[in-house]
Amino acid sequence: MLAGPVVHPPPPTPGVVVAGVVDEAVKWGLLRGASALVSPSAYESFSFVVLEAWSVATPVLVHAGCAATREHAEASGAGLWYDGYASFEVIVERLLADRALGAASAARGRDYVEARYRWPSVLTRYGSLVDEVLAGRR
């Protein structure tokens, strides 16, 4: 399933659905029902959809050449990354064959989002930054 803006749609292929842009309810349903989310871009500065997938306990695969998403994958211990078709294929086959791996990865991702990106933790970090600025430490 390809959802979201599709710049270069693939040729019609059995088993591949190109949904394009979908509304929020459909997006969240797709994220909850996915075996994994793939973020193929090597040019993200931050990826909300990666965090959204983790927030509903969906495993994530990111492009190894994307520093931002790979950093999240490494920091969380929740994401897998690929650097070409061969490694992508191996990771997908492993995730589909080993549901426990996907579940463990997804749980770590959900914990990462909860600890770093829910409002209480964001507000705490910003409060600390403001306190440091006011104290002249930054």
N, C-alpha and C positions, 0 to 999 in steps of 0.2 A: 504494500500500500504506500503510495507516494502522496502525502498530504502536505499542504502548504504551497507557497509559490513554487512552481516548477518551471525553471528557466529553459531547460532543454529536455522536453518530454521524450521518453524512450519510444521506440516503435512499439506498436501494439504487440504484447507478449502474453500468452496464456498464463494466468496466475498472477499477473501484475495489474493492479488497479491504480490508475492515476486520478486521485480525487481532486487535486488542486486545493485551493483555499476552502476551508470548512469553518463552520461556526464553532463557538466555544464548546457547546454541549457535545458536538460530534468529536471535536479534538480531544476532549477529556475522555470520552468513551473509547476512542482509538488508543489513547495512551494507556488506559487501564487494561484493555484487551490485547495489547501487543505482546508478542514474545520478547521483543526488544525494540528500542528506538535506535535508529542509525542516524548520526549527525555527520554527513559526508563532507561538509565544507572544511577546507583547510584555511579558511579566511574569516573565522568568527573572532570577535573581540570578547564576547560573552554570549552564552547560549542559554536563554530562558527555557527553551524546550527540553534541554538536557536536565535542568533542575526540575522542570515540571514532570518529566518522566520519572525521575527518582522519587519525587514527592508522592507518586502513586505506586511506588515499588515496582517499576519497570526497569529491567537492565538496559544499559546504554553502551553503544559502540560509537567511538569517535575516530576521526581521521588523525593518524599519528602526526601529521604535519601541521596540525592546528594547535599552536602553543596554548591557547586559552582553554579549549575543551580538554586537551590532554592533561593540563595542569589540574583541572577539576577531577579528572578520572584518577590521576595518581594520588592527589591529596585525599580523596574520599576512600580510596581503595575499592571503589564501586564501578569504575568504568573500564572497559576494554578498548584497545585501540588497534587499528590496522594501518598498514602502509602500502597496501596494494591488494589486488584481487585474491592472491593466494592466501595471505594472512586473514583477509575478510572471510573467505570461504571456510578456513579452519575454525575461526572463532564462532561463526554462525553454526556450523555443524556441532561444535562442542557445546554451545549454549542449548541447542535443540535436543542434544542427546543427554545432557547433564542438567536436569531441571534444578537440582540442588545448587549448582554453581550459579545459575541465573538468580535463584531466590536469595542466595547469600549476597551476591553483588547488589541486587535491588534493595535489600534491607540496609546494607551499608550506605547506599545512595540516599535512601529515605532518612537515615540518621544524620547524614551530612547536611542535607537540606534543613532538617529540623534544627540542627545545632548552629547553622550559619546564616540561614536566609529567612527564617520566620521573624515576624516583627519584633518580638521581645529581644532576640539576639542582635538584630540589626540596630535597634534603638540603643541597646547597651553599648555596642561598639561605637556608634556615633556620639553617645554621651561621653564615653571615655576620650574620644578624639577632641571634643569640645573642651573637656576638662584639661587636657594636655595643652591645647592651644592657649587657653586662658592662663595656664600656669607658666607659659613661655617655654615649654619643652619642645615645641614644634616650630 
